[in-house]
């Protein structure tokens, strides 16, 4: 019975290209996340203290919106 090797090496530059595309994707994701947090903070800053209290927030909590691991 004959045995065949089925693994191939990646073409020259394929891994570098893949990592570059991953980097660009992560960059766009980070920019999108930052913008979402900015829009959310802006909307919350327009609310009155009473409205913020209704949703369980205070003015000091607004700055924490968008921080890693928070909200």
N, CA, C and O atoms as a Tinker XYZ file with bonds, in Angstrom:
   284  protein
     1  N      0.842000   -1.165000    0.000000    73     2
     2  CA     0.000000    0.000000    0.000000    64     1     3
     3  C      0.896000    1.240000    0.000000    63     2     4     5
     4  O      1.861000    1.317000    0.760000    81     3
     5  N      0.579000    2.174000   -0.828000    73     3     6
     6  CA     1.367000    3.398000   -0.950000    64     5     7
     7  C      0.849000    4.456000    0.028000    63     6     8     9
     8  O     -0.345000    4.504000    0.325000    81     7
     9  N      1.733000    5.280000    0.512000    73     7    10
    10  CA     1.362000    6.363000    1.415000    64     9    11
    11  C      1.638000    7.692000    0.730000    63    10    12    13
    12  O      2.689000    7.882000    0.118000    81    11
    13  N      0.710000    8.581000    0.838000    73    11    14
    14  CA     0.865000    9.904000    0.237000    64    13    15
    15  C      0.881000   10.956000    1.331000    63    14    16    17
    16  O      0.133000   10.879000    2.306000    81    15
    17  N      1.734000   11.920000    1.150000    73    15    18
    18  CA     1.781000   13.029000    2.090000    64    17    19
    19  C      0.783000   14.080000    1.619000    63    18    20    21
    20  O      0.852000   14.552000    0.484000    81    19
    21  N     -0.139000   14.438000    2.498000    73    19    22
    22  CA    -1.205000   15.345000    2.084000    64    21    23
    23  C     -1.039000   16.761000    2.618000    63    22    24    25
    24  O     -1.909000   17.602000    2.390000    81    23
    25  N      0.043000   17.047000    3.317000    73    23    26
    26  CA     0.241000   18.399000    3.838000    64    25    27
    27  C      1.023000   19.216000    2.824000    63    26    28    29
    28  O      1.907000   18.708000    2.134000    81    27
    29  N      0.680000   20.473000    2.753000    73    27    30
    30  CA     1.379000   21.395000    1.855000    64    29    31
    31  C      1.797000   22.617000    2.657000    63    30    32    33
    32  O      1.145000   22.980000    3.636000    81    31
    33  N      2.858000   23.231000    2.250000    73    31    34
    34  CA     3.270000   24.473000    2.886000    64    33    35
    35  C      2.491000   25.623000    2.255000    63    34    36    37
    36  O      2.056000   25.543000    1.106000    81    35
    37  N      2.329000   26.677000    3.020000    73    35    38
    38  CA     1.606000   27.847000    2.518000    64    37    39
    39  C      2.473000   28.558000    1.483000    63    38    40    41
    40  O      3.698000   28.559000    1.601000    81    39
    41  N      1.860000   29.155000    0.482000    73    39    42
    42  CA     2.624000   29.911000   -0.503000    64    41    43
    43  C      3.356000   31.071000    0.159000    63    42    44    45
    44  O      2.951000   31.550000    1.218000    81    43
    45  N      4.418000   31.509000   -0.463000    73    43    46
    46  CA     5.238000   32.593000    0.083000    64    45    47
    47  C      4.379000   33.839000    0.308000    63    46    48    49
    48  O      3.716000   34.316000   -0.613000    81    47
    49  N      4.394000   34.353000    1.512000    73    47    50
    50  CA     3.677000   35.580000    1.845000    64    49    51
    51  C      2.236000   35.374000    2.268000    63    50    52    53
    52  O      1.586000   36.340000    2.667000    81    51
    53  N      1.713000   34.177000    2.200000    73    51    54
    54  CA     0.308000   33.945000    2.535000    64    53    55
    55  C      0.033000   34.219000    4.014000    63    54    56    57
    56  O     -0.990000   34.810000    4.358000    81    55
    57  N      0.930000   33.796000    4.870000    73    55    58
    58  CA     0.730000   33.994000    6.308000    64    57    59
    59  C      0.826000   35.471000    6.653000    63    58    60    61
    60  O      0.048000   35.972000    7.465000    81    59
    61  N      1.767000   36.168000    6.047000    73    59    62
    62  CA     1.908000   37.603000    6.286000    64    61    63
    63  C      0.666000   38.343000    5.804000    63    62    64    65
    64  O      0.176000   39.244000    6.485000    81    63
    65  N      0.163000   37.973000    4.650000    73    63    66
    66  CA    -1.045000   38.600000    4.124000    64    65    67
    67  C     -2.221000   38.341000    5.052000    63    66    68    69
    68  O     -2.995000   39.254000    5.340000    81    67
    69  N     -2.366000   37.110000    5.523000    73    67    70
    70  CA    -3.452000   36.755000    6.439000    64    69    71
    71  C     -3.361000   37.572000    7.723000    63    70    72    73
    72  O     -4.379000   38.078000    8.196000    81    71
    73  N     -2.177000   37.712000    8.294000    73    71    74
    74  CA    -2.011000   38.474000    9.533000    64    73    75
    75  C     -2.291000   39.953000    9.318000    63    74    76    77
    76  O     -2.843000   40.612000   10.200000    81    75
    77  N     -1.917000   40.483000    8.160000    73    75    78
    78  CA    -2.199000   41.883000    7.854000    64    77    79
    79  C     -3.715000   42.116000    7.764000    63    78    80    81
    80  O     -4.226000   43.106000    8.288000    81    79
    81  N     -4.418000   41.212000    7.107000    73    79    82
    82  CA    -5.868000   41.332000    6.987000    64    81    83
    83  C     -6.518000   41.220000    8.359000    63    82    84    85
    84  O     -7.473000   41.941000    8.647000    81    83
    85  N     -6.021000   40.336000    9.204000    73    83    86
    86  CA    -6.517000   40.218000   10.579000    64    85    87
    87  C     -6.317000   41.532000   11.333000    63    86    88    89
    88  O     -7.213000   41.997000   12.038000    81    87
    89  N     -5.132000   42.124000   11.177000    73    87    90
    90  CA    -4.807000   43.390000   11.850000    64    89    91
    91  C     -5.768000   44.492000   11.409000    63    90    92    93
    92  O     -6.292000   45.230000   12.243000    81    91
    93  N     -5.995000   44.602000   10.121000    73    91    94
    94  CA    -6.906000   45.631000    9.605000    64    93    95
    95  C     -8.322000   45.390000   10.128000    63    94    96    97
    96  O     -9.016000   46.341000   10.489000    81    95
    97  N     -8.754000   44.139000   10.173000    73    95    98
    98  CA   -10.066000   43.822000   10.701000    64    97    99
    99  C    -10.210000   44.213000   12.163000    63    98   100   101
   100  O    -11.234000   44.763000   12.568000    81    99
   101  N     -9.183000   43.930000   12.953000    73    99   102
   102  CA    -9.207000   44.299000   14.371000    64   101   103
   103  C     -9.206000   45.817000   14.538000    63   102   104   105
   104  O     -9.839000   46.348000   15.451000    81   103
   105  N     -8.495000   46.509000   13.654000    73   103   106
   106  CA    -8.452000   47.965000   13.696000    64   105   107
   107  C     -9.844000   48.546000   13.440000    63   106   108   109
   108  O    -10.277000   49.454000   14.150000    81   107
   109  N    -10.537000   48.033000   12.442000    73   107   110
   110  CA   -11.893000   48.497000   12.155000    64   109   111
   111  C    -12.853000   48.157000   13.294000    63   110   112   113
   112  O    -13.730000   48.958000   13.619000    81   111
   113  N    -12.701000   47.002000   13.892000    73   111   114
   114  CA   -13.551000   46.616000   15.014000    64   113   115
   115  C    -13.332000   47.549000   16.203000    63   114   116   117
   116  O    -14.292000   47.973000   16.847000    81   115
   117  N    -12.078000   47.866000   16.493000    73   115   118
   118  CA   -11.770000   48.766000   17.607000    64   117   119
   119  C    -12.337000   50.160000   17.347000    63   118   120   121
   120  O    -12.869000   50.792000   18.259000    81   119
   121  N    -12.228000   50.638000   16.116000    73   119   122
   122  CA   -12.770000   51.959000   15.780000    64   121   123
   123  C    -14.288000   51.960000   15.903000    63   122   124   125
   124  O    -14.871000   52.934000   16.381000    81   123
   125  N    -14.923000   50.893000   15.481000    73   123   126
   126  CA   -16.379000   50.786000   15.580000    64   125   127
   127  C    -16.828000   50.742000   17.037000    63   126   128   129
   128  O    -17.800000   51.401000   17.407000    81   127
   129  N    -16.131000   49.976000   17.860000    73   127   130
   130  CA   -16.455000   49.892000   19.293000    64   129   131
   131  C    -16.293000   51.247000   19.968000    63   130   132   133
   132  O    -17.128000   51.642000   20.782000    81   131
   133  N    -15.209000   51.966000   19.629000    73   131   134
   134  CA   -14.973000   53.287000   20.197000    64   133   135
   135  C    -16.101000   54.239000   19.813000    63   134   136   137
   136  O    -16.590000   54.998000   20.650000    81   135
   137  N    -16.513000   54.198000   18.547000    73   135   138
   138  CA   -17.576000   55.090000   18.085000    64   137   139
   139  C    -18.905000   54.760000   18.763000    63   138   140   141
   140  O    -19.647000   55.670000   19.134000    81   139
   141  N    -19.215000   53.483000   18.929000    73   139   142
   142  CA   -20.441000   53.087000   19.620000    64   141   143
   143  C    -20.462000   53.621000   21.051000    63   142   144   145
   144  O    -21.483000   54.127000   21.518000    81   143
   145  N    -19.328000   53.503000   21.742000    73   143   146
   146  CA   -19.241000   54.001000   23.117000    64   145   147
   147  C    -19.381000   55.522000   23.140000    63   146   148   149
   148  O    -20.015000   56.068000   24.043000    81   147
   149  N    -18.804000   56.205000   22.167000    73   147   150
   150  CA   -18.892000   57.668000   22.093000    64   149   151
   151  C    -20.337000   58.112000   21.895000    63   150   152   153
   152  O    -20.798000   59.041000   22.559000    81   151
   153  N    -21.051000   57.456000   20.989000    73   151   154
   154  CA   -22.453000   57.798000   20.733000    64   153   155
   155  C    -23.305000   57.520000   21.970000    63   154   156   157
   156  O    -24.185000   58.313000   22.308000    81   155
   157  N    -23.052000   56.406000   22.642000    73   155   158
   158  CA   -23.801000   56.062000   23.850000    64   157   159
   159  C    -23.567000   57.088000   24.947000    63   158   160   161
   160  O    -24.515000   57.536000   25.592000    81   159
   161  N    -22.299000   57.464000   25.163000    73   159   162
   162  CA   -21.998000   58.474000   26.185000    64   161   163
   163  C    -22.684000   59.801000   25.857000    63   162   164   165
   164  O    -23.215000   60.470000   26.743000    81   163
   165  N    -22.666000   60.168000   24.589000    73   163   166
   166  CA   -23.300000   61.419000   24.172000    64   165   167
   167  C    -24.796000   61.402000   24.450000    63   166   168   169
   168  O    -25.350000   62.395000   24.921000    81   167
   169  N    -25.449000   60.292000   24.163000    73   167   170
   170  CA   -26.890000   60.180000   24.416000    64   169   171
   171  C    -27.185000   60.212000   25.912000    63   170   172   173
   172  O    -28.154000   60.842000   26.336000    81   171
   173  N    -26.364000   59.544000   26.713000    73   171   174
   174  CA   -26.583000   59.522000   28.159000    64   173   175
   175  C    -26.356000   60.897000   28.787000    63   174   176   177
   176  O    -27.037000   61.266000   29.744000    81   175
   177  N    -25.404000   61.649000   28.252000    73   175   178
   178  CA   -25.136000   62.983000   28.798000    64   177   179
   179  C    -26.308000   63.928000   28.584000    63   178   180   181
   180  O    -26.440000   64.913000   29.311000    81   179
   181  N    -27.155000   63.654000   27.611000    73   179   182
   182  CA   -28.310000   64.504000   27.331000    64   181   183
   183  C    -29.485000   64.216000   28.261000    63   182   184   185
   184  O    -30.430000   65.002000   28.326000    81   183
   185  N    -29.434000   63.088000   28.985000    73   183   186
   186  CA   -30.525000   62.726000   29.882000    64   185   187
   187  C    -30.444000   63.526000   31.177000    63   186   188   189
   188  O    -29.365000   63.945000   31.599000    81   187
   189  N    -31.601000   63.731000   31.798000    73   187   190
   190  CA   -31.638000   64.416000   33.095000    64   189   191
   191  C    -31.206000   63.438000   34.193000    63   190   192   193
   192  O    -31.124000   62.230000   33.975000    81   191
   193  N    -30.933000   63.992000   35.373000    73   191   194
   194  CA   -30.543000   63.149000   36.502000    64   193   195
   195  C    -31.664000   62.170000   36.863000    63   194   196   197
   196  O    -31.395000   61.033000   37.252000    81   195
   197  N    -32.885000   62.598000   36.738000    73   195   198
   198  CA   -34.039000   61.737000   37.039000    64   197   199
   199  C    -34.094000   60.554000   36.061000    63   198   200   201
   200  O    -34.325000   59.416000   36.468000    81   199
   201  N    -33.880000   60.836000   34.771000    73   199   202
   202  CA   -33.909000   59.779000   33.761000    64   201   203
   203  C    -32.761000   58.794000   33.953000    63   202   204   205
   204  O    -32.932000   57.589000   33.772000    81   203
   205  N    -31.590000   59.314000   34.320000    73   203   206
   206  CA   -30.457000   58.433000   34.593000    64   205   207
   207  C    -30.746000   57.543000   35.799000    63   206   208   209
   208  O    -30.409000   56.359000   35.797000    81   207
   209  N    -31.365000   58.111000   36.822000    73   207   210
   210  CA   -31.718000   57.336000   38.010000    64   209   211
   211  C    -32.710000   56.222000   37.661000    63   210   212   213
   212  O    -32.650000   55.133000   38.232000    81   211
   213  N    -33.615000   56.496000   36.730000    73   211   214
   214  CA   -34.597000   55.487000   36.313000    64   213   215
   215  C    -33.933000   54.262000   35.682000    63   214   216   217
   216  O    -34.447000   53.151000   35.805000    81   215
   217  N    -32.811000   54.453000   35.018000    73   215   218
   218  CA   -32.115000   53.313000   34.386000    64   217   219
   219  C    -30.958000   52.805000   35.235000    63   218   220   221
   220  O    -30.192000   51.943000   34.803000    81   219
   221  N    -30.837000   53.343000   36.444000    73   219   222
   222  CA   -29.847000   52.828000   37.390000    64   221   223
   223  C    -28.445000   53.368000   37.202000    63   222   224   225
   224  O    -27.471000   52.703000   37.553000    81   223
   225  N    -28.331000   54.569000   36.652000    73   223   226
   226  CA   -27.023000   55.187000   36.458000    64   225   227
   227  C    -26.983000   56.543000   37.132000    63   226   228   229
   228  O    -28.021000   57.123000   37.449000    81   227
   229  N    -25.765000   57.048000   37.350000    73   227   230
   230  CA   -25.583000   58.415000   37.808000    64   229   231
   231  C    -24.592000   59.082000   36.852000    63   230   232   233
   232  O    -24.002000   58.416000   36.001000    81   231
   233  N    -24.415000   60.370000   36.991000    73   231   234
   234  CA   -23.521000   61.101000   36.070000    64   233   235
   235  C    -22.097000   60.524000   36.064000    63   234   236   237
   236  O    -21.439000   60.497000   35.024000    81   235
   237  N    -21.636000   60.073000   37.209000    73   235   238
   238  CA   -20.285000   59.521000   37.301000    64   237   239
   239  C    -20.104000   58.222000   36.527000    63   238   240   241
   240  O    -18.986000   57.876000   36.146000    81   239
   241  N    -21.193000   57.504000   36.295000    73   239   242
   242  CA   -21.112000   56.235000   35.564000    64   241   243
   243  C    -20.924000   56.429000   34.065000    63   242   244   245
   244  O    -20.443000   55.528000   33.378000    81   243
   245  N    -21.295000   57.582000   33.561000    73   243   246
   246  CA   -21.241000   57.820000   32.108000    64   245   247
   247  C    -19.804000   57.721000   31.599000    63   246   248   249
   248  O    -19.567000   57.189000   30.514000    81   247
   249  N    -18.859000   58.222000   32.361000    73   247   250
   250  CA   -17.456000   58.198000   31.923000    64   249   251
   251  C    -16.923000   56.774000   31.802000    63   250   252   253
   252  O    -15.991000   56.520000   31.039000    81   251
   253  N    -17.513000   55.845000   32.555000    73   251   254
   254  CA   -17.050000   54.463000   32.525000    64   253   255
   255  C    -17.572000   53.670000   31.332000    63   254   256   257
   256  O    -17.078000   52.581000   31.040000    81   255
   257  N    -18.574000   54.221000   30.640000    73   255   258
   258  CA   -19.141000   53.528000   29.489000    64   257   259
   259  C    -18.068000   53.397000   28.403000    63   258   260   261
   260  O    -17.452000   54.388000   28.009000    81   259
   261  N    -17.855000   52.202000   27.938000    73   259   262
   262  CA   -16.866000   51.958000   26.895000    64   261   263
   263  C    -15.511000   51.525000   27.419000    63   262   264   265
   264  O    -14.652000   51.112000   26.641000    81   263
   265  N    -15.304000   51.614000   28.735000    73   263   266
   266  CA   -14.040000   51.153000   29.306000    64   265   267
   267  C    -14.025000   49.617000   29.247000    63   266   268   269
   268  O    -15.070000   48.981000   29.383000    81   267
   269  N    -12.868000   49.040000   29.050000    73   267   270
   270  CA   -12.762000   47.579000   28.954000    64   269   271
   271  C    -13.284000   46.922000   30.227000    63   270   272   273
   272  O    -12.930000   47.307000   31.342000    81   271
   273  N    -14.138000   45.917000   30.026000    73   271   274
   274  CA   -14.639000   45.148000   31.145000    64   273   275
   275  C    -15.746000   45.811000   31.934000    63   274   276   277
   276  O    -16.189000   45.277000   32.951000    81   275
   277  N    -16.195000   46.956000   31.487000    73   275   278
   278  CA   -17.260000   47.679000   32.204000    64   277   279
   279  C    -18.496000   47.722000   31.338000    63   278   280   281
   280  O    -18.393000   47.829000   30.116000    81   279
   281  N    -19.630000   47.641000   31.930000    73   279   282
   282  CA   -20.952000   47.748000   31.303000    64   281   283
   283  C    -20.966000   46.862000   30.122000    63   282   284
   284  O    -21.977000   46.779000   29.425000    81   283
